[in-house]
Amino acid sequence: MKIYVYVDGFNLYYGCLKGTSYKWLNIQKLSQFLFPKHSIEKIKYFTAPIKIRENDSDHDKPNRQQIYFRALRTLDCVEIINGSFLSHIVNMKLVNGKGYAKVIKTEEKGTDVNIASHIINDGYKGKYEMAVIISNDSDLVEPARIITMELKLPVVVVSPFRNNTFELKKIASFVKQIRNGVLLESQFSETLTDKIGDFTKPESWN
């Protein structure tokens, strides 16, 4: 069965990669481990370029992200689709309930809409026989419903978190979780090579 995989990059990161040594993740290997009997035709990785806040002490985040993007681009079946980050000032209520404070709120924009657009467009074009969503975001319930109910194609939800969102679990054809053992076995080699030359895994990710 031909599979297209749609990866919510930040949901994956915060769900099972942050604070671990598994960040150097080969998405293609992960997909093959999760679906060994199927053909992984395409993996679409949805994310946004990181922006550093003024009070952020770790100024190397964008560089590490770009190195990881470079690693993903060594995989022929992977396509990176970027959204964006927007920052704006909002009034937030204080914990003690006495008044408000102005804060800078940074939000990642575009991923949900991009995944929904691609999964529906690819489905109507007949590019896959089964869609896989690696995310736990309930905003993806409606595109999953369209694929399963209207196109009559299976949608598998792979949750990066310990539990699936109820709404996604309800609409999915079936669900899977990502285990640490699979993450361990799905790492890139420490050193990779592309058309520019050799590059290595970020040292802080060891």
C-alpha positions in Angstrom: 0.0 0.0 0.0 1.3 3.5 -1.0 1.7 5.8 2.0 2.2 9.6 2.3 3.4 10.7 5.7 2.5 14.2 7.0 4.7 15.3 10.0 3.9 18.2 12.3 7.5 19.0 13.1 6.9 21.0 16.3 4.3 18.6 17.6 6.8 15.8 17.1 9.6 17.7 18.8 7.6 18.7 21.9 5.9 15.3 22.1 8.8 13.0 22.1 12.1 14.6 21.2 12.7 17.6 23.5 15.0 16.8 26.3 16.1 13.5 24.7 19.1 12.3 22.7 16.8 11.3 19.8 16.6 14.7 18.0 18.8 13.5 15.1 15.8 11.7 13.8 15.7 10.0 10.4 12.0 10.5 9.6 12.2 7.9 6.8 13.6 5.2 9.1 10.9 6.0 11.7 8.2 5.7 9.1 9.6 2.4 7.8 9.7 1.0 11.3 6.1 2.1 12.0 4.8 0.7 8.7 7.2 -2.1 7.6 4.7 -3.7 5.2 3.9 -0.6 3.2 5.7 1.6 0.7 6.7 5.1 2.0 6.2 7.2 -1.2 6.5 10.7 0.3 7.1 12.4 3.6 6.1 16.0 4.1 7.7 17.7 7.1 5.8 20.8 8.2 7.7 23.3 10.4 8.8 27.0 10.6 12.2 28.6 10.9 13.0 29.4 14.5 13.4 33.0 15.6 15.3 33.9 18.7 13.7 36.1 21.3 15.7 38.9 22.9 15.7 37.2 26.3 16.6 33.7 24.9 20.1 32.6 26.0 20.4 29.8 23.4 21.2 31.7 20.2 22.3 28.5 18.4 18.8 27.1 18.0 18.3 28.4 14.4 21.7 26.9 13.4 20.9 23.5 14.8 17.5 23.5 13.1 19.1 24.3 9.7 21.6 21.5 10.2 18.7 19.2 10.9 16.9 20.4 7.8 20.1 19.7 5.8 20.0 16.1 7.2 16.4 15.7 6.1 17.2 16.9 2.6 19.6 14.0 2.2 16.4 11.8 2.1 14.9 11.8 -1.4 11.3 11.2 -0.2 11.3 14.1 2.2 9.9 17.5 1.4 10.2 20.4 4.0 7.2 22.8 4.0 7.7 26.0 6.0 5.2 28.1 7.9 6.3 31.1 10.0 6.5 32.5 13.5 4.6 35.7 14.4 5.3 37.7 17.5 2.9 40.3 19.0 2.2 42.0 22.3 -0.8 40.8 24.2 -2.3 41.5 27.6 -2.2 38.4 29.9 -3.9 38.1 33.2 -1.6 37.8 36.2 -1.6 34.5 38.2 -2.9 36.3 41.3 -5.8 37.7 39.3 -4.8 41.3 40.1 -4.4 43.0 36.8 -2.7 42.3 33.5 0.8 42.3 32.1 1.9 43.0 28.5 3.9 40.0 27.1 5.4 39.1 23.8 3.6 36.1 22.5 5.2 34.0 19.8 3.1 31.7 17.7 3.9 29.2 15.0 1.6 29.8 12.1 0.7 27.8 9.0 1.4 24.2 9.9 -2.2 23.1 10.5 -3.5 24.8 7.4 -0.6 23.5 5.3 -1.1 19.9 6.5 -4.8 20.1 5.9 -4.3 21.5 2.4 -1.7 19.0 1.4 -3.4 15.9 2.8 -6.7 16.8 1.0 -5.1 17.9 -2.2 -2.9 14.7 -2.4 -5.9 12.5 -1.5 -8.1 13.9 -4.3 -5.2 13.5 -6.8 -4.9 9.9 -5.8 -1.3 10.1 -4.7 -1.6 7.8 -1.7 -3.6 4.7 -0.7 -3.2 5.6 3.0 -2.3 8.8 4.8 -0.3 9.0 8.0 -0.5 12.0 10.3 2.3 12.3 12.8 0.7 14.8 15.2 -1.6 15.0 18.2 -3.3 18.3 17.1 -7.1 18.2 17.2 -7.2 20.9 14.5 -6.5 18.1 12.0 -9.7 16.3 12.7 -11.6 17.9 9.8 -9.1 17.0 7.1 -8.9 13.5 8.5 -12.6 13.2 8.4 -12.8 14.4 4.8 -10.2 11.7 3.8 -11.8 8.9 5.7 -15.5 9.7 5.1 -15.5 11.3 1.6 -12.5 9.7 -0.1 -12.9 6.4 1.7 -9.2 6.3 2.3 -7.6 5.2 5.6 -5.9 7.8 7.8 -3.5 6.6 10.5 -2.7 9.0 13.4 0.7 8.6 15.0 0.8 10.5 18.3 4.2 11.9 19.5 2.6 12.2 22.9 1.7 9.4 25.3 -2.0 9.6 24.5 -3.9 10.5 21.4 -6.2 13.5 21.4 -9.7 12.0 21.7 -11.1 13.7 18.6 -8.3 12.5 16.4 -8.5 9.0 17.8 -12.2 8.9 17.1 -11.9 9.8 13.4 -8.7 7.9 12.6 -8.8 4.5 10.9 -6.3 3.4 13.6 -3.7 5.0 15.8 -0.1 4.3 16.8 2.3 5.7 19.4 6.0 6.4 19.0 8.1 4.3 21.4 11.6 5.2 22.6 13.1 2.0 21.1 11.9 3.0 17.7 13.3 6.5 18.1 16.7 5.0 19.1 16.8 2.8 16.0 15.7 5.7 13.7 18.7 8.0 14.1 20.8 9.4 11.3 24.5 8.5 11.2 26.6 10.9 13.2 28.2 12.2 9.9 26.3 12.8 6.7 27.2 14.0 3.2 25.3 16.1 0.8 26.3 18.1 -2.4 28.0 20.7 -0.2 30.1 18.2 1.7 30.2 16.4 5.1 28.4 17.7 8.2 27.7 16.2 11.6 25.1 16.0 14.3 25.0 19.1 16.6 27.2 18.4 19.5 24.6 19.4 22.1 22.3 16.6 20.8 24.6 13.8 21.9 
